Amino acid sequence: MAHDCGRLTACLMSVFSQTVQSHKPRFIALHFQEVGGKDYMVNMGHAENFFCNIESNEEMRDFDRVCTYVDNHFKNVDSFTALGSMYFIHKSLKNIYQYDFNVKDFKAVSGQNKYVGSLDEVTTVEKEKFLKNFWPDVSVCVWAGRGQGGLGCVGTNGGLDLVNVHLFHDASNLIACNASPSIYSDNRQKALRYVINRISDSSYTPLPFFLFGDFNFRLDTLSLVQNLSTSAVVQTVKKDSSNEVEKIICEQKDNDHKVLLHIETKIFAYLHQAVFTEDNGRAILKYDKEISAFHDVITEEDILFPPSYPYCEDYTKPTQYMNTRCPSWCDRILMSHTAQDIIHRVSHLATLCHPHFMD
């Protein structure tokens, strides 16, 4: 396992280095969820080494200010979030500040700032774990940026809130098929609305904000399954001792009776996997509906990549999905409309400064 972890880390570092070389960013924000993985008590040490590898990467030599926050205090179950955030500031950027919640004012960022532990006593980040009444599972959220904690970038007379989020997952594929939207989708919506309201707290001046992490957004499973099984024979298998559905089997109507779709609590196996990857999954993008309830306050750039979950955990099969969940765009970068305006304004200025001439 440690050997595989080393190989995977090397692959990730290579891609990270290539990305920095290619884009030449002057500010880098990295958000991590489930630090240490599912078996975090055993693997937290590997995770900490991973953060050190990023910090010492040769491509980071010109980033002279770093802020790292890692919540690894898993013994404190009431506040443990397993989230990590890293922010790198290039030496060419001047006058960068972050909000200090203790003194309620901005302070200049300087040097290497690394906080690993519970983060409860760190004054430049605000961490919050969702209460258990957000059912079905306790999920987590770490706030980074003015308004809720972390870095406020004011090098251009403006500020940003940067928020690391991890929302509820779908505990059962079968329950997710019961309604549209599913009960899980409803609870994620409540949690995300709570996050947005916290950012917009009247105690602070509203700033453009970015929310990026694992939102666990899933496709409208009921509608998708109905579409995938229109030409199939659907069988519902129930447990002998109760009326509870145990599995859903969709078979093709031809003579082969090949299983087209097989669904159980933790099984989602579809015969034609290519639909999730061809043209970046555009054919199923219409079932990605969870963000639509928030278009009044948040937006995102066009999705031009295949579903981000659930990729195979075997590093030798990086483009293959597991047959555990319906592939979905769980990992997203969402933003306020004011934040998107900043992106497009900067992009427009870059185009003006780098004109293309044609003969």
DOKEDREN-191934 format. One line per field, with one value per residue (C-alpha): residue in three letters; chain; x, y, z. Coordinates in nm, 3 decimals, m for minus. Layout:
// residues N
aa = c(ALA; ...)
ch = c(A; ...)
east = c(X; ...)
north = c(Y; ...)
up = c(Z; ...)
***
This chain:
// residues 359
aa = c(MET; ALA; HIS; ASP; CYS; GLY; ARG; LEU; THR; ALA; CYS; LEU; MET; SER; VAL; PHE; SER; GLN; THR; VAL; GLN; SER; HIS; LYS; PRO; ARG; PHE; ILE; ALA; LEU; HIS; PHE; GLN; GLU; VAL; GLY; GLY; LYS; ASP; TYR; MET; VAL; ASN; MET; GLY; HIS; ALA; GLU; ASN; PHE; PHE; CYS; ASN; ILE; GLU; SER; ASN; GLU; GLU; MET; ARG; ASP; PHE; ASP; ARG; VAL; CYS; THR; TYR; VAL; ASP; ASN; HIS; PHE; LYS; ASN; VAL; ASP; SER; PHE; THR; ALA; LEU; GLY; SER; MET; TYR; PHE; ILE; HIS; LYS; SER; LEU; LYS; ASN; ILE; TYR; GLN; TYR; ASP; PHE; ASN; VAL; LYS; ASP; PHE; LYS; ALA; VAL; SER; GLY; GLN; ASN; LYS; TYR; VAL; GLY; SER; LEU; ASP; GLU; VAL; THR; THR; VAL; GLU; LYS; GLU; LYS; PHE; LEU; LYS; ASN; PHE; TRP; PRO; ASP; VAL; SER; VAL; CYS; VAL; TRP; ALA; GLY; ARG; GLY; GLN; GLY; GLY; LEU; GLY; CYS; VAL; GLY; THR; ASN; GLY; GLY; LEU; ASP; LEU; VAL; ASN; VAL; HIS; LEU; PHE; HIS; ASP; ALA; SER; ASN; LEU; ILE; ALA; CYS; ASN; ALA; SER; PRO; SER; ILE; TYR; SER; ASP; ASN; ARG; GLN; LYS; ALA; LEU; ARG; TYR; VAL; ILE; ASN; ARG; ILE; SER; ASP; SER; SER; TYR; THR; PRO; LEU; PRO; PHE; PHE; LEU; PHE; GLY; ASP; PHE; ASN; PHE; ARG; LEU; ASP; THR; LEU; SER; LEU; VAL; GLN; ASN; LEU; SER; THR; SER; ALA; VAL; VAL; GLN; THR; VAL; LYS; LYS; ASP; SER; SER; ASN; GLU; VAL; GLU; LYS; ILE; ILE; CYS; GLU; GLN; LYS; ASP; ASN; ASP; HIS; LYS; VAL; LEU; LEU; HIS; ILE; GLU; THR; LYS; ILE; PHE; ALA; TYR; LEU; HIS; GLN; ALA; VAL; PHE; THR; GLU; ASP; ASN; GLY; ARG; ALA; ILE; LEU; LYS; TYR; ASP; LYS; GLU; ILE; SER; ALA; PHE; HIS; ASP; VAL; ILE; THR; GLU; GLU; ASP; ILE; LEU; PHE; PRO; PRO; SER; TYR; PRO; TYR; CYS; GLU; ASP; TYR; THR; LYS; PRO; THR; GLN; TYR; MET; ASN; THR; ARG; CYS; PRO; SER; TRP; CYS; ASP; ARG; ILE; LEU; MET; SER; HIS; THR; ALA; GLN; ASP; ILE; ILE; HIS; ARG; VAL; SER; HIS; LEU; ALA; THR; LEU; CYS; HIS; PRO; HIS; PHE; MET; ASP)
ch = c(A; A; A; A; A; A; A; A; A; A; A; A; A; A; A; A; A; A; A; A; A; A; A; A; A; A; A; A; A; A; A; A; A; A; A; A; A; A; A; A; A; A; A; A; A; A; A; A; A; A; A; A; A; A; A; A; A; A; A; A; A; A; A; A; A; A; A; A; A; A; A; A; A; A; A; A; A; A; A; A; A; A; A; A; A; A; A; A; A; A; A; A; A; A; A; A; A; A; A; A; A; A; A; A; A; A; A; A; A; A; A; A; A; A; A; A; A; A; A; A; A; A; A; A; A; A; A; A; A; A; A; A; A; A; A; A; A; A; A; A; A; A; A; A; A; A; A; A; A; A; A; A; A; A; A; A; A; A; A; A; A; A; A; A; A; A; A; A; A; A; A; A; A; A; A; A; A; A; A; A; A; A; A; A; A; A; A; A; A; A; A; A; A; A; A; A; A; A; A; A; A; A; A; A; A; A; A; A; A; A; A; A; A; A; A; A; A; A; A; A; A; A; A; A; A; A; A; A; A; A; A; A; A; A; A; A; A; A; A; A; A; A; A; A; A; A; A; A; A; A; A; A; A; A; A; A; A; A; A; A; A; A; A; A; A; A; A; A; A; A; A; A; A; A; A; A; A; A; A; A; A; A; A; A; A; A; A; A; A; A; A; A; A; A; A; A; A; A; A; A; A; A; A; A; A; A; A; A; A; A; A; A; A; A; A; A; A; A; A; A; A; A; A; A; A; A; A; A; A; A; A; A; A; A; A; A; A; A; A; A; A; A; A; A; A; A; A; A; A; A; A; A; A; A; A; A; A; A; A)
east = c(0.000; 0.283; 0.451; 0.132; 0.100; 0.452; 0.381; 0.056; 0.223; 0.494; 0.229; 0.036; 0.350; 0.441; 0.100; 0.106; 0.449; 0.341; 0.030; 0.228; 0.483; 0.210; m0.014; 0.246; 0.000; 0.086; m0.162; m0.246; m0.527; m0.549; m0.841; m0.838; m1.115; m1.091; m0.727; m0.577; m0.842; m1.104; m0.850; m0.720; m0.595; m0.339; m0.269; m0.252; 0.127; 0.126; m0.103; 0.131; 0.424; 0.215; 0.170; 0.544; 0.612; 0.396; 0.564; 0.912; 0.828; 1.082; 0.804; 0.708; 1.044; 0.913; 0.616; 0.759; 0.446; 0.258; m0.041; m0.123; m0.413; m0.463; m0.724; m0.581; m0.706; m0.923; m0.949; m1.178; m1.477; m1.705; m1.492; m1.272; m1.326; m1.038; m1.000; m0.684; m0.616; m0.293; m0.238; 0.075; 0.153; 0.407; 0.689; 0.565; 0.240; 0.254; 0.023; m0.149; m0.341; m0.550; m0.821; m0.749; m1.069; m0.919; m0.833; m1.107; m0.875; m0.647; m0.282; m0.007; 0.090; 0.459; 0.678; 0.569; 0.259; 0.173; m0.097; m0.156; m0.390; m0.741; m0.709; m0.940; m0.688; m0.579; m0.708; m0.670; m0.909; m1.263; m1.365; m1.712; m1.853; m2.215; m2.445; m2.586; m2.935; m2.821; m2.877; m2.800; m2.429; m2.219; m2.032; m1.784; m1.690; m1.378; m1.395; m1.099; m1.109; m1.252; m1.608; m1.541; m1.162; m0.831; m0.688; m0.820; m0.639; m0.629; m0.340; m0.573; m0.785; m1.026; m1.085; m1.193; m1.350; m1.211; m1.419; m1.335; m1.650; m1.738; m2.110; m2.316; m2.284; m2.555; m2.559; m2.772; m2.819; m3.160; m3.284; m3.145; m3.375; m3.688; m3.759; m3.654; m3.481; m3.359; m3.366; m2.986; m3.005; m3.252; m3.017; m2.717; m2.924; m3.000; m2.634; m2.509; m2.767; m2.637; m2.280; m2.380; m2.574; m2.269; m2.051; m2.310; m2.330; m2.411; m2.131; m1.886; m1.870; m1.976; m1.689; m1.667; m1.630; m1.521; m1.652; m1.447; m1.436; m1.638; m2.003; m2.108; m2.351; m2.511; m2.708; m3.087; m3.068; m3.437; m3.468; m3.141; m3.236; m3.576; m3.401; m3.137; m3.401; m3.663; m3.589; m3.530; m3.727; m3.706; m3.707; m3.729; m3.593; m3.711; m3.582; m3.771; m3.818; m3.951; m4.085; m3.755; m3.603; m3.271; m3.176; m3.300; m3.210; m3.270; m3.235; m3.232; m3.546; m3.361; m3.294; m2.969; m3.144; m2.812; m2.810; m2.812; m2.818; m2.771; m2.840; m2.796; m2.720; m2.354; m2.363; m2.435; m2.320; m2.421; m2.330; m2.246; m1.985; m1.880; m2.182; m2.005; m1.682; m1.759; m1.754; m1.687; m2.022; m2.221; m2.511; m2.581; m2.496; m2.867; m2.921; m2.675; m2.934; m2.830; m2.668; m2.977; m3.141; m2.860; m2.829; m2.948; m2.629; m2.366; m2.247; m1.962; m1.768; m1.873; m1.812; m1.564; m1.443; m1.594; m1.760; m1.504; m1.638; m1.608; m1.277; m1.110; m0.886; m0.626; m0.374; m0.299; m0.656; m0.683; m0.968; m1.188; m1.492; m1.586; m1.927; m2.026; m2.203; m2.340; m2.057; m2.122; m1.959; m1.905; m1.596; m1.667; m1.549; m1.849; m1.839; m2.046; m2.149; m1.913; m1.624; m1.704; m1.708; m1.351; m1.240; m1.389; m1.259; m0.904; m0.936; m1.052; m0.760; m0.517; m0.660; m0.619; m0.260; m0.177; m0.336; m0.325; m0.207; m0.301; m0.142)
north = c(0.000; 0.240; 0.153; 0.234; 0.558; 0.654; 0.580; 0.775; 1.072; 1.077; 1.081; 1.361; 1.568; 1.530; 1.652; 1.934; 2.051; 2.042; 2.245; 2.515; 2.528; 2.559; 2.820; 3.015; 3.120; 3.384; 3.260; 2.894; 2.768; 2.393; 2.240; 1.880; 1.666; 1.338; 1.401; 1.063; 0.875; 0.639; 0.481; 0.816; 0.685; 0.474; 0.699; 1.048; 1.029; 0.969; 1.269; 1.496; 1.381; 1.464; 1.823; 1.850; 1.727; 2.004; 2.270; 2.156; 2.112; 2.286; 2.473; 2.645; 2.816; 3.158; 3.143; 3.316; 3.308; 2.991; 2.927; 2.563; 2.444; 2.071; 1.936; 1.598; 1.581; 1.275; 1.193; 1.492; 1.343; 1.638; 1.882; 1.669; 1.764; 1.587; 1.894; 2.066; 2.394; 2.531; 2.881; 2.988; 3.353; 3.446; 3.686; 3.927; 3.990; 4.269; 4.375; 4.043; 4.019; 3.764; 3.817; 3.757; 3.664; 3.741; 4.106; 4.140; 4.298; 4.210; 4.124; 4.106; 3.754; 3.675; 3.366; 3.006; 2.956; 2.594; 2.479; 2.107; 1.982; 2.072; 2.433; 2.541; 2.795; 2.927; 3.283; 3.310; 3.030; 2.953; 2.589; 2.447; 2.097; 2.052; 1.961; 1.610; 1.738; 1.793; 1.414; 1.161; 1.188; 1.445; 1.636; 1.914; 2.258; 2.465; 2.836; 3.020; 3.391; 3.707; 3.663; 3.308; 3.276; 3.235; 3.443; 3.774; 3.879; 4.257; 4.315; 4.483; 4.673; 4.384; 4.080; 3.719; 3.457; 3.108; 2.823; 2.453; 2.238; 1.873; 1.786; 1.470; 1.167; 0.928; 0.646; 0.419; 0.403; 0.245; 0.530; 0.779; 0.619; 0.672; 1.034; 1.324; 1.508; 1.249; 1.297; 1.322; 1.604; 1.788; 1.766; 1.881; 2.177; 2.270; 2.239; 2.445; 2.714; 2.724; 2.768; 3.050; 3.224; 3.202; 3.364; 3.637; 3.699; 4.066; 4.078; 4.118; 4.316; 4.080; 3.985; 3.784; 3.421; 3.084; 2.755; 2.458; 2.105; 1.786; 1.888; 1.530; 1.659; 1.357; 1.317; 1.304; 0.928; 0.847; 1.039; 0.895; 0.535; 0.581; 0.704; 0.430; 0.159; 0.273; m0.026; m0.275; m0.514; m0.385; m0.633; m0.525; m0.781; m0.757; m0.919; m1.228; m1.102; m0.759; m0.550; m0.364; m0.340; m0.523; m0.471; m0.339; m0.533; m0.394; m0.651; m0.594; m0.714; m0.909; m1.281; m1.239; m1.076; m0.912; m0.710; m0.346; m0.191; m0.343; m0.133; m0.220; m0.009; 0.024; m0.110; 0.089; m0.113; 0.013; m0.190; 0.102; 0.285; 0.501; 0.728; 0.870; 0.954; 1.025; 1.399; 1.449; 1.293; 1.565; 1.325; 1.292; 1.648; 1.741; 1.525; 1.737; 1.959; 2.023; 2.361; 2.498; 2.586; 2.836; 3.021; 3.337; 3.353; 3.123; 3.006; 2.809; 2.789; 2.543; 2.178; 2.049; 1.737; 1.392; 1.303; 1.332; 1.040; 0.744; 0.678; 0.344; 0.348; 0.140; 0.398; 0.180; 0.241; 0.621; 0.666; 0.375; 0.418; 0.181; 0.011; 0.147; 0.475; 0.649; 0.866; 1.229; 1.571; 1.575; 1.796; 2.153; 2.512; 2.734; 3.110; 3.418; 3.616; 3.892; 3.644; 3.527; 3.890; 3.923; 3.613; 3.731; 4.084; 3.959; 3.719; 4.004; 4.222; 3.937; 3.902; 4.274; 4.260; 3.959; 4.027; 3.769; 3.888; 3.706; 3.737)
up = c(0.000; 0.089; m0.242; m0.435; m0.239; m0.344; m0.710; m0.700; m0.529; m0.796; m1.071; m0.902; m0.848; m1.215; m1.331; m1.076; m1.196; m1.559; m1.478; m1.297; m1.580; m1.841; m1.678; m1.477; m1.204; m0.947; m0.690; m0.628; m0.405; m0.341; m0.151; m0.027; 0.120; 0.313; 0.401; 0.485; 0.289; 0.428; 0.664; 0.786; 1.120; 0.933; 0.635; 0.787; 0.784; 0.407; 0.365; 0.560; 0.344; 0.038; 0.157; 0.221; m0.133; m0.275; m0.062; m0.165; m0.534; m0.758; m0.939; m0.613; m0.562; m0.668; m0.432; m0.127; 0.090; 0.177; 0.402; 0.479; 0.692; 0.759; 0.999; 1.098; 1.458; 1.403; 1.774; 1.817; 1.636; 1.708; 1.510; 1.280; 0.915; 0.732; 0.512; 0.399; 0.219; 0.071; m0.068; m0.256; m0.333; m0.601; m0.515; m0.784; m0.592; m0.338; m0.057; 0.006; 0.330; 0.513; 0.768; 1.136; 1.317; 1.656; 1.588; 1.323; 1.070; 0.780; 0.835; 0.576; 0.468; 0.504; 0.502; 0.549; 0.761; 0.831; 1.069; 1.119; 1.390; 1.500; 1.369; 1.653; 1.785; 1.444; 1.404; 1.026; 0.939; 1.047; 1.052; 1.092; 1.087; 0.990; 1.276; 1.285; 1.209; 0.850; 0.800; 0.661; 0.742; 0.918; 0.650; 0.684; 0.572; 0.626; 0.559; 0.414; 0.337; 0.488; 0.598; 0.715; 0.733; 0.551; 0.272; 0.148; m0.169; m0.192; m0.428; m0.676; m0.423; m0.397; m0.179; m0.213; 0.010; m0.052; 0.090; 0.109; 0.115; 0.159; 0.142; 0.196; m0.029; m0.152; 0.103; m0.118; m0.493; m0.437; m0.218; m0.470; m0.729; m0.521; m0.606; m0.825; m0.670; m0.420; m0.045; m0.058; m0.310; m0.087; 0.210; 0.009; m0.105; 0.257; 0.353; 0.059; 0.126; 0.482; 0.355; 0.121; 0.399; 0.627; 0.363; 0.321; 0.696; 0.754; 1.013; 0.726; 0.407; 0.124; m0.105; m0.427; m0.325; m0.458; m0.321; m0.431; m0.301; m0.304; m0.326; m0.395; m0.657; m0.826; m1.143; m1.116; m1.069; m1.110; m1.437; m1.568; m1.486; m1.650; m1.964; m1.968; m1.925; m2.178; m2.402; m2.122; m1.903; m1.545; m1.256; m0.894; m0.648; m0.288; 0.029; 0.143; 0.497; 0.404; 0.122; 0.092; m0.254; m0.268; m0.632; m0.965; m1.280; m1.629; m1.908; m2.281; m2.459; m2.728; m2.716; m2.523; m2.226; m2.147; m1.823; m1.923; m1.577; m1.231; m0.921; m0.554; m0.248; m0.348; m0.703; m1.017; m1.317; m1.662; m1.969; m2.198; m1.989; m2.284; m2.232; m1.926; m2.108; m2.474; m2.541; m2.168; m2.081; m2.256; m2.323; m1.949; m1.845; m1.863; m1.553; m1.354; m1.186; m0.827; m0.885; m1.061; m0.728; m0.662; m0.991; m0.816; m0.609; m0.762; m1.101; m1.259; m1.580; m1.851; m1.760; m2.016; m1.837; m1.773; m1.441; m1.161; m0.953; m0.887; m1.061; m0.999; m0.692; m0.878; m1.001; m1.306; m1.433; m1.407; m1.658; m1.550; m1.326; m1.046; m1.061; m0.721; m0.801; m1.105; m1.245; m1.154; m1.141; m0.763; m0.758; m0.864; m0.853; m0.784; m0.749; m0.688; m0.994; m0.884; m0.875; m1.228; m1.341; m1.211; m1.404; m1.730; m1.684; m1.626; m1.921; m2.145; m2.038; m2.107; m2.458; m2.520; m2.399; m2.618; m2.958; m3.235; m3.576; m3.894; m4.239)
***
